């Protein structure tokens, strides 16, 4: 079970899209920093792939959502918001951890 950590906006970088195409069974994605802009991404391919994951496989760092002022009423897929303690918990439950830069 790999934890994939993405930190770049999907509008300026291919990391999220490349990650989505390389996911294995049981893998999880955590979006932090500017990657949380995926919540308001208009890319149909990205949204379609995120829709397939479900909230148990897709996590966003809530502090980064709040800092960027993202409105959550426009989100078209299931996900889970987590805090920093839950972030640490995710890292202890996954091996390896892959950071997409």
N, CA, C and O atoms as a GROMACS GRO file, in nm:
protein
  404
    1UNK      N    1   0.083  -0.118   0.000
    1UNK     CA    2   0.000   0.000   0.000
    1UNK      C    3   0.088   0.125   0.000
    1UNK      O    4   0.148   0.159   0.101
    2UNK      N    5   0.094   0.190  -0.113
    2UNK     CA    6   0.175   0.311  -0.126
    2UNK      C    7   0.094   0.435  -0.094
    2UNK      O    8  -0.023   0.444  -0.132
    3UNK      N    9   0.155   0.529  -0.024
    3UNK     CA   10   0.095   0.660  -0.002
    3UNK      C   11   0.161   0.754  -0.101
    3UNK      O   12   0.282   0.776  -0.096
    4UNK      N   13   0.082   0.811  -0.190
    4UNK     CA   14   0.130   0.907  -0.289
    4UNK      C   15   0.097   1.048  -0.237
    4UNK      O   16  -0.019   1.080  -0.213
    5UNK      N   17   0.199   1.131  -0.221
    5UNK     CA   18   0.179   1.267  -0.172
    5UNK      C   19   0.207   1.363  -0.287
    5UNK      O   20   0.316   1.365  -0.345
    6UNK      N   21   0.106   1.444  -0.319
    6UNK     CA   22   0.116   1.540  -0.429
    6UNK      C   23   0.110   1.680  -0.368
    6UNK      O   24   0.028   1.707  -0.281
    7UNK      N   25   0.198   1.771  -0.416
    7UNK     CA   26   0.198   1.905  -0.360
    7UNK      C   27   0.186   2.015  -0.464
    7UNK      O   28   0.192   2.133  -0.429
    8UNK      N   29   0.170   1.981  -0.591
    8UNK     CA   30   0.162   2.083  -0.696
    8UNK      C   31   0.022   2.090  -0.756
    8UNK      O   32  -0.048   1.989  -0.764
    9UNK      N   33  -0.017   2.208  -0.796
    9UNK     CA   34  -0.150   2.230  -0.854
    9UNK      C   35  -0.166   2.151  -0.984
    9UNK      O   36  -0.076   2.150  -1.067
   10UNK      N   37  -0.280   2.086  -1.002
   10UNK     CA   38  -0.302   2.010  -1.126
   10UNK      C   39  -0.316   2.099  -1.249
   10UNK      O   40  -0.310   2.049  -1.361
   11UNK      N   41  -0.335   2.228  -1.230
   11UNK     CA   42  -0.343   2.318  -1.345
   11UNK      C   43  -0.206   2.358  -1.399
   11UNK      O   44  -0.196   2.405  -1.512
   12UNK      N   45  -0.101   2.340  -1.318
   12UNK     CA   46   0.034   2.380  -1.358
   12UNK      C   47   0.133   2.264  -1.367
   12UNK      O   48   0.248   2.284  -1.406
   13UNK      N   49   0.089   2.144  -1.333
   13UNK     CA   50   0.182   2.032  -1.321
   13UNK      C   51   0.109   1.901  -1.349
   13UNK      O   52  -0.011   1.890  -1.322
   14UNK      N   53   0.179   1.803  -1.402
   14UNK     CA   54   0.119   1.674  -1.437
   14UNK      C   55   0.130   1.569  -1.326
   14UNK      O   56   0.089   1.455  -1.346
   15UNK      N   57   0.184   1.605  -1.211
   15UNK     CA   58   0.208   1.506  -1.106
   15UNK      C   59   0.082   1.430  -1.067
   15UNK      O   60   0.085   1.307  -1.056
   16UNK      N   61  -0.029   1.499  -1.046
   16UNK     CA   62  -0.152   1.432  -1.006
   16UNK      C   63  -0.201   1.339  -1.115
   16UNK      O   64  -0.237   1.224  -1.087
   17UNK      N   65  -0.203   1.385  -1.237
   17UNK     CA   66  -0.249   1.301  -1.347
   17UNK      C   67  -0.159   1.179  -1.365
   17UNK      O   68  -0.208   1.068  -1.384
   18UNK      N   69  -0.028   1.199  -1.360
   18UNK     CA   70   0.066   1.086  -1.372
   18UNK      C   71   0.047   0.988  -1.257
   18UNK      O   72   0.050   0.866  -1.277
   19UNK      N   73   0.027   1.039  -1.137
   19UNK     CA   74   0.004   0.955  -1.020
   19UNK      C   75  -0.123   0.871  -1.038
   19UNK      O   76  -0.123   0.750  -1.013
   20UNK      N   77  -0.230   0.936  -1.083
   20UNK     CA   78  -0.358   0.866  -1.100
   20UNK      C   79  -0.345   0.751  -1.200
   20UNK      O   80  -0.411   0.648  -1.185
   21UNK      N   81  -0.261   0.769  -1.300
   21UNK     CA   82  -0.243   0.664  -1.401
   21UNK      C   83  -0.152   0.551  -1.352
   21UNK      O   84  -0.147   0.444  -1.414
   22UNK      N   85  -0.080   0.573  -1.243
   22UNK     CA   86   0.014   0.470  -1.196
   22UNK      C   87  -0.029   0.403  -1.066
   22UNK      O   88   0.048   0.325  -1.009
   23UNK      N   89  -0.149   0.433  -1.018
   23UNK     CA   90  -0.194   0.377  -0.889
   23UNK      C   91  -0.205   0.226  -0.892
   23UNK      O   92  -0.248   0.167  -0.991
   24UNK      N   93  -0.165   0.165  -0.782
   24UNK     CA   94  -0.181   0.022  -0.764
   24UNK      C   95  -0.296  -0.007  -0.669
   24UNK      O   96  -0.350   0.083  -0.605
   25UNK      N   97  -0.332  -0.132  -0.660
   25UNK     CA   98  -0.438  -0.173  -0.568
   25UNK      C   99  -0.399  -0.139  -0.425
   25UNK      O  100  -0.288  -0.171  -0.381
   26UNK      N  101  -0.488  -0.074  -0.353
   26UNK     CA  102  -0.462  -0.039  -0.214
   26UNK      C  103  -0.386   0.090  -0.194
   26UNK      O  104  -0.362   0.130  -0.080
   27UNK      N  105  -0.348   0.158  -0.303
   27UNK     CA  106  -0.274   0.283  -0.290
   27UNK      C  107  -0.367   0.397  -0.246
   27UNK      O  108  -0.488   0.392  -0.267
   28UNK      N  109  -0.308   0.497  -0.185
   28UNK     CA  110  -0.381   0.612  -0.133
   28UNK      C  111  -0.312   0.739  -0.182
   28UNK      O  112  -0.190   0.742  -0.200
   29UNK      N  113  -0.392   0.845  -0.205
   29UNK     CA  114  -0.338   0.974  -0.248
   29UNK      C  115  -0.368   1.079  -0.141
   29UNK      O  116  -0.480   1.087  -0.091
   30UNK      N  117  -0.267   1.158  -0.108
   30UNK     CA  118  -0.283   1.272  -0.019
   30UNK      C  119  -0.242   1.396  -0.095
   30UNK      O  120  -0.130   1.403  -0.146
   31UNK      N  121  -0.331   1.494  -0.104
   31UNK     CA  122  -0.301   1.619  -0.171
   31UNK      C  123  -0.278   1.728  -0.067
   31UNK      O  124  -0.362   1.752   0.020
   32UNK      N  125  -0.162   1.793  -0.078
   32UNK     CA  126  -0.122   1.898   0.015
   32UNK      C  127  -0.080   2.022  -0.065
   32UNK      O  128  -0.073   2.018  -0.188
   33UNK      N  129  -0.052   2.130   0.005
   33UNK     CA  130  -0.006   2.255  -0.056
   33UNK      C  131  -0.097   2.292  -0.173
   33UNK      O  132  -0.220   2.288  -0.160
   34UNK      N  133  -0.039   2.330  -0.287
   34UNK     CA  134  -0.120   2.374  -0.401
   34UNK      C  135  -0.196   2.260  -0.470
   34UNK      O  136  -0.283   2.287  -0.552
   35UNK      N  137  -0.166   2.138  -0.439
   35UNK     CA  138  -0.239   2.025  -0.499
   35UNK      C  139  -0.385   2.025  -0.456
   35UNK      O  140  -0.469   1.963  -0.523
   36UNK      N  141  -0.418   2.092  -0.346
   36UNK     CA  142  -0.558   2.097  -0.303
   36UNK      C  143  -0.645   2.173  -0.403
   36UNK      O  144  -0.767   2.166  -0.396
   37UNK      N  145  -0.583   2.245  -0.496
   37UNK     CA  146  -0.660   2.311  -0.601
   37UNK      C  147  -0.731   2.209  -0.691
   37UNK      O  148  -0.816   2.246  -0.772
   38UNK      N  149  -0.697   2.084  -0.677
   38UNK     CA  150  -0.770   1.979  -0.750
   38UNK      C  151  -0.917   1.978  -0.711
   38UNK      O  152  -1.002   1.928  -0.786
   39UNK      N  153  -0.948   2.032  -0.593
   39UNK     CA  154  -1.088   2.040  -0.548
   39UNK      C  155  -1.170   2.131  -0.638
   39UNK      O  156  -1.292   2.115  -0.647
   40UNK      N  157  -1.106   2.224  -0.705
   40UNK     CA  158  -1.180   2.312  -0.794
   40UNK      C  159  -1.128   2.302  -0.937
   40UNK      O  160  -1.147   2.393  -1.018
   41UNK      N  161  -1.064   2.193  -0.967
   41UNK     CA  162  -1.009   2.168  -1.100
   41UNK      C  163  -1.122   2.147  -1.200
   41UNK      O  164  -1.221   2.080  -1.169
   42UNK      N  165  -1.107   2.203  -1.318
   42UNK     CA  166  -1.208   2.187  -1.421
   42UNK      C  167  -1.168   2.084  -1.526
   42UNK      O  168  -1.238   2.066  -1.625
   43UNK      N  169  -1.056   2.018  -1.506
   43UNK     CA  170  -1.010   1.916  -1.600
   43UNK      C  171  -1.096   1.791  -1.588
   43UNK      O  172  -1.095   1.725  -1.484
   44UNK      N  173  -1.171   1.759  -1.692
   44UNK     CA  174  -1.264   1.646  -1.689
   44UNK      C  175  -1.193   1.512  -1.667
   44UNK      O  176  -1.246   1.425  -1.600
   45UNK      N  177  -1.074   1.496  -1.724
   45UNK     CA  178  -0.999   1.371  -1.707
   45UNK      C  179  -0.961   1.352  -1.561
   45UNK      O  180  -0.980   1.244  -1.504
   46UNK      N  181  -0.907   1.457  -1.500
   46UNK     CA  182  -0.867   1.450  -1.359
   46UNK      C  183  -0.987   1.423  -1.270
   46UNK      O  184  -0.980   1.337  -1.182
   47UNK      N  185  -1.097   1.494  -1.292
   47UNK     CA  186  -1.218   1.474  -1.212
   47UNK      C  187  -1.270   1.332  -1.228
   47UNK      O  188  -1.310   1.269  -1.130
   48UNK      N  189  -1.270   1.280  -1.350
   48UNK     CA  190  -1.316   1.144  -1.375
   48UNK      C  191  -1.232   1.041  -1.301
   48UNK      O  192  -1.286   0.946  -1.244
   49UNK      N  193  -1.101   1.059  -1.301
   49UNK     CA  194  -1.012   0.966  -1.231
   49UNK      C  195  -1.028   0.978  -1.080
   49UNK      O  196  -1.027   0.878  -1.010
   50UNK      N  197  -1.043   1.100  -1.029
   50UNK     CA  198  -1.063   1.119  -0.886
   50UNK      C  199  -1.195   1.058  -0.840
   50UNK      O  200  -1.204   1.005  -0.730
   51UNK      N  201  -1.296   1.065  -0.925
   51UNK     CA  202  -1.426   1.005  -0.894
   51UNK      C  203  -1.416   0.856  -0.869
   51UNK      O  204  -1.493   0.801  -0.790
   52UNK      N  205  -1.324   0.790  -0.934
   52UNK     CA  206  -1.309   0.645  -0.922
   52UNK      C  207  -1.244   0.603  -0.790
   52UNK      O  208  -1.254   0.488  -0.750
   53UNK      N  209  -1.177   0.696  -0.722
   53UNK     CA  210  -1.103   0.661  -0.600
   53UNK      C  211  -1.193   0.642  -0.480
   53UNK      O  212  -1.184   0.540  -0.412
   54UNK      N  213  -1.277   0.736  -0.451
   54UNK     CA  214  -1.360   0.730  -0.330
   54UNK      C  215  -1.288   0.789  -0.211
   54UNK      O  216  -1.166   0.806  -0.212
   55UNK      N  217  -1.367   0.821  -0.108
   55UNK     CA  218  -1.313   0.894   0.007
   55UNK      C  219  -1.213   0.815   0.090
   55UNK      O  220  -1.135   0.875   0.164
   56UNK      N  221  -1.213   0.681   0.080
   56UNK     CA  222  -1.118   0.604   0.159
   56UNK      C  223  -0.979   0.599   0.094
   56UNK      O  224  -0.884   0.549   0.155
   57UNK      N  225  -0.967   0.651  -0.027
   57UNK     CA  226  -0.839   0.649  -0.099
   57UNK      C  227  -0.785   0.787  -0.131
   57UNK      O  228  -0.670   0.800  -0.174
   58UNK      N  229  -0.866   0.891  -0.110
   58UNK     CA  230  -0.828   1.026  -0.149
   58UNK      C  231  -0.841   1.121  -0.030
   58UNK      O  232  -0.949   1.138   0.026
   59UNK      N  233  -0.729   1.182   0.006
   59UNK     CA  234  -0.725   1.270   0.122
   59UNK      C  235  -0.669   1.407   0.085
   59UNK      O  236  -0.580   1.419   0.001
   60UNK      N  237  -0.724   1.510   0.149
   60UNK     CA  238  -0.676   1.647   0.133
   60UNK      C  239  -0.644   1.702   0.270
   60UNK      O  240  -0.714   1.674   0.367
   61UNK      N  241  -0.537   1.778   0.279
   61UNK     CA  242  -0.499   1.841   0.406
   61UNK      C  243  -0.588   1.963   0.428
   61UNK      O  244  -0.581   2.060   0.351
   62UNK      N  245  -0.670   1.959   0.532
   62UNK     CA  246  -0.772   2.063   0.554
   62UNK      C  247  -0.712   2.202   0.575
   62UNK      O  248  -0.772   2.301   0.535
   63UNK      N  249  -0.595   2.210   0.638
   63UNK     CA  250  -0.533   2.340   0.660
   63UNK      C  251  -0.498   2.407   0.527
   63UNK      O  252  -0.511   2.529   0.514
   64UNK      N  253  -0.456   2.329   0.429
   64UNK     CA  254  -0.422   2.385   0.298
   64UNK      C  255  -0.547   2.429   0.223
   64UNK      O  256  -0.542   2.528   0.149
   65UNK      N  257  -0.657   2.359   0.240
   65UNK     CA  258  -0.784   2.400   0.179
   65UNK      C  259  -0.827   2.534   0.237
   65UNK      O  260  -0.865   2.625   0.162
   66UNK      N  261  -0.820   2.547   0.368
   66UNK     CA  262  -0.862   2.670   0.435
   66UNK      C  263  -0.771   2.788   0.397
   66UNK      O  264  -0.820   2.898   0.372
   67UNK      N  265  -0.640   2.765   0.395
   67UNK     CA  266  -0.545   2.872   0.361
   67UNK      C  267  -0.567   2.927   0.221
   67UNK      O  268  -0.541   3.045   0.196
   68UNK      N  269  -0.613   2.844   0.130
   68UNK     CA  270  -0.634   2.886  -0.008
   68UNK      C  271  -0.776   2.934  -0.035
   68UNK      O  272  -0.808   2.974  -0.147
   69UNK      N  273  -0.861   2.931   0.067
   69UNK     CA  274  -0.997   2.982   0.053
   69UNK      C  275  -1.083   2.906  -0.046
   69UNK      O  276  -1.170   2.964  -0.111
   70UNK      N  277  -1.060   2.777  -0.058
   70UNK     CA  278  -1.134   2.696  -0.154
   70UNK      C  279  -1.275   2.667  -0.102
   70UNK      O  280  -1.292   2.626   0.013
   71UNK      N  281  -1.372   2.689  -0.184
   71UNK     CA  282  -1.512   2.661  -0.152
   71UNK      C  283  -1.542   2.516  -0.186
   71UNK      O  284  -1.521   2.473  -0.300
   72UNK      N  285  -1.592   2.440  -0.090
   72UNK     CA  286  -1.610   2.297  -0.108
   72UNK      C  287  -1.745   2.258  -0.167
   72UNK      O  288  -1.770   2.140  -0.191
   73UNK      N  289  -1.832   2.354  -0.191
   73UNK     CA  290  -1.965   2.320  -0.243
   73UNK      C  291  -1.964   2.287  -0.392
   73UNK      O  292  -2.068   2.250  -0.447
   74UNK      N  293  -1.850   2.300  -0.459
   74UNK     CA  294  -1.842   2.274  -0.602
   74UNK      C  295  -1.772   2.142  -0.633
   74UNK      O  296  -1.749   2.111  -0.750
   75UNK      N  297  -1.738   2.065  -0.532
   75UNK     CA  298  -1.659   1.943  -0.551
   75UNK      C  299  -1.745   1.831  -0.608
   75UNK      O  300  -1.857   1.807  -0.562
   76UNK      N  301  -1.692   1.764  -0.710
   76UNK     CA  302  -1.768   1.662  -0.781
   76UNK      C  303  -1.724   1.519  -0.749
   76UNK      O  304  -1.764   1.427  -0.820
   77UNK      N  305  -1.644   1.499  -0.646
   77UNK     CA  306  -1.597   1.365  -0.613
   77UNK      C  307  -1.587   1.349  -0.462
   77UNK      O  308  -1.589   1.448  -0.389
   78UNK      N  309  -1.576   1.225  -0.417
   78UNK     CA  310  -1.567   1.195  -0.274
   78UNK      C  311  -1.421   1.200  -0.228
   78UNK      O  312  -1.331   1.154  -0.298
   79UNK      N  313  -1.401   1.255  -0.110
   79UNK     CA  314  -1.267   1.264  -0.052
   79UNK      C  315  -1.282   1.281   0.099
   79UNK      O  316  -1.393   1.299   0.150
   80UNK      N  317  -1.170   1.274   0.169
   80UNK     CA  318  -1.168   1.295   0.313
   80UNK      C  319  -1.069   1.406   0.345
   80UNK      O  320  -0.956   1.407   0.297
   81UNK      N  321  -1.113   1.501   0.427
   81UNK     CA  322  -1.022   1.604   0.477
   81UNK      C  323  -0.954   1.552   0.603
   81UNK      O  324  -1.018   1.491   0.688
   82UNK      N  325  -0.823   1.577   0.614
   82UNK     CA  326  -0.751   1.534   0.733
   82UNK      C  327  -0.667   1.649   0.787
   82UNK      O  328  -0.635   1.744   0.715
   83UNK      N  329  -0.631   1.640   0.915
   83UNK     CA  330  -0.543   1.738   0.976
   83UNK      C  331  -0.400   1.682   0.981
   83UNK      O  332  -0.376   1.572   0.931
   84UNK      N  333  -0.308   1.756   1.041
   84UNK     CA  334  -0.168   1.712   1.043
   84UNK      C  335  -0.147   1.583   1.123
   84UNK      O  336  -0.064   1.500   1.085
   85UNK      N  337  -0.220   1.566   1.231
   85UNK     CA  338  -0.206   1.440   1.308
   85UNK      C  339  -0.252   1.321   1.226
   85UNK      O  340  -0.190   1.214   1.230
   86UNK      N  341  -0.359   1.338   1.151
   86UNK     CA  342  -0.406   1.229   1.064
   86UNK      C  343  -0.310   1.205   0.948
   86UNK      O  344  -0.297   1.093   0.900
   87UNK      N  345  -0.245   1.311   0.903
   87UNK     CA  346  -0.141   1.299   0.801
   87UNK      C  347  -0.030   1.206   0.852
   87UNK      O  348   0.013   1.114   0.782
   88UNK      N  349   0.015   1.230   0.973
   88UNK     CA  350   0.119   1.146   1.033
   88UNK      C  351   0.070   1.002   1.044
   88UNK      O  352   0.144   0.908   1.016
   89UNK      N  353  -0.055   0.985   1.085
   89UNK     CA  354  -0.113   0.851   1.096
   89UNK      C  355  -0.113   0.779   0.960
   89UNK      O  356  -0.082   0.660   0.953
   90UNK      N  357  -0.146   0.851   0.854
   90UNK     CA  358  -0.142   0.791   0.720
   90UNK      C  359  -0.002   0.740   0.686
   90UNK      O  360   0.014   0.633   0.628
   91UNK      N  361   0.099   0.819   0.722
   91UNK     CA  362   0.236   0.780   0.689
   91UNK      C  363   0.280   0.654   0.764
   91UNK      O  364   0.364   0.579   0.716
   92UNK      N  365   0.223   0.632   0.882
   92UNK     CA  366   0.260   0.511   0.958
   92UNK      C  367   0.190   0.387   0.906
   92UNK      O  368   0.232   0.275   0.934
   93UNK      N  369   0.082   0.405   0.829
   93UNK     CA  370   0.004   0.291   0.777
   93UNK      C  371   0.040   0.252   0.634
   93UNK      O  372  -0.012   0.154   0.582
   94UNK      N  373   0.128   0.329   0.573
   94UNK     CA  374   0.163   0.302   0.433
   94UNK      C  375   0.313   0.286   0.417
   94UNK      O  376   0.393   0.350   0.485
   95UNK      N  377   0.348   0.198   0.326
   95UNK     CA  378   0.486   0.176   0.290
   95UNK      C  379   0.489   0.119   0.149
   95UNK      O  380   0.428   0.014   0.124
   96UNK      N  381   0.556   0.184   0.059
   96UNK     CA  382   0.639   0.304   0.072
   96UNK      C  383   0.555   0.430   0.065
   96UNK      O  384   0.434   0.427   0.041
   97UNK      N  385   0.624   0.542   0.086
   97UNK     CA  386   0.563   0.674   0.070
   97UNK      C  387   0.634   0.740  -0.048
   97UNK      O  388   0.756   0.751  -0.050
   98UNK      N  389   0.555   0.782  -0.144
   98UNK     CA  390   0.610   0.840  -0.266
   98UNK      C  391   0.567   0.986  -0.276
   98UNK      O  392   0.447   1.015  -0.282
   99UNK      N  393   0.663   1.075  -0.279
   99UNK     CA  394   0.632   1.217  -0.290
   99UNK      C  395   0.655   1.260  -0.435
   99UNK      O  396   0.766   1.250  -0.487
  100UNK      N  397   0.549   1.307  -0.499
  100UNK     CA  398   0.556   1.350  -0.640
  100UNK      C  399   0.598   1.496  -0.643
  100UNK      O  400   0.526   1.583  -0.593
  101UNK      N  401   0.713   1.523  -0.702
  101UNK     CA  402   0.764   1.661  -0.707
  101UNK      C  403   0.769   1.711  -0.850
  101UNK      O  404   0.809   1.825  -0.874
   0.00000   0.00000   0.00000
